[in-house]
Amino acid sequence: MNKFYVIANSQKDMDFAMADKISEYIIAKGGTCVCQKRDIGKEGIKYNSADASLIPDGTECVIVLGGDGTLIQAARDLSSINVPVFGINIGTLGYLTEIDMEQAFPAIDRIMADEYNIDTRMILRGRVYRGDDKLYSDIALNDIVINRMGSLKIINFDIFVNGEYLITYPADGLIVSTPTGSTAYNLSAGGPIVRPQTDCIVMTPVCPHVLNKSSVIFGGEDVLEVRMTQSRSGVEERVVTFDGTDYINLISGDRIVISRSDTRASLIRIGKHNFLQILRNKLS
């Protein structure tokens, strides 16, 4: 690989100095590199967003400077163009971004020498319906979460799998995660850890008011439908989020249909990475 594009979290690399260093290093090594820069004060532009339309044709690798959140956002934003992403951690959490800035230049040398692996990750597609109208559609690399807002009242939802009724939950919320997201909010809520390359969907209720508090793991081909039902209190303060962003308000009768996306995230890995070893390091 020798054609690169760099995306930096502008709250962590505020003057884009690290992005410029990466770009200058790649060019000095005989490659080409373009940095995405943005007007931080411009309304409507997120500090960690990526714009697929700005990436030059022929780009072989997108380097992301930030934490796991920045990498997840980039993977979502760029999923349609199928360019692999390489994360360099300059944030506070580095589970997906395994390389720190101190290791960046040796890692780039290996990528330019084609000494790397591509790790593909499953992505979820979620669609929100109100009656027959589709209100919203988005993807998630980690999870799609239904939660209450404001009031401490529980929320109720019916779960259907491939059109067949499964269970009704009164709970504080519901997490539907990918294997990648199984070590995020799902894990904090008591859900299982799943090897990232597994093709499955994990559903975990948040503080359910029932005796059965177990998570359920579905096949990657399954389609989940979450139907919002009226709570006893009549409270309608509920939202659905995609990877922790883009809050969509929900009311009784709304449906969220969740399935495996047609697109996948491609992450560049340097050397051999043992899932269990990385997990031990991050959880210890």
Secondary structure, DSSP 8 states (H G I E B T S, - for coil): --EEEEEE-TTTSTT-HHHHHHHHHHHHTT-EEEEE---TTSTT--TT---GGGS-TT--EEEEEE-HHHHHHHHHHTTTTT--EEEEE-SS--SS--EEGGGHHHHHHHHHTT--EEEEEEEEEEEEEETTEEEEEEEESSEEEEEE-SS---EEEEEEETTEEEEEEEESEEEEE-TGGGGTHHHHTT-----TT--EEEEEEES-SSS----EEEETT--EEEEEE--TT----EEEEETTEEEEEE-TT-EEEEEEEEEEEEEEE-S---HHHHHHHHH-
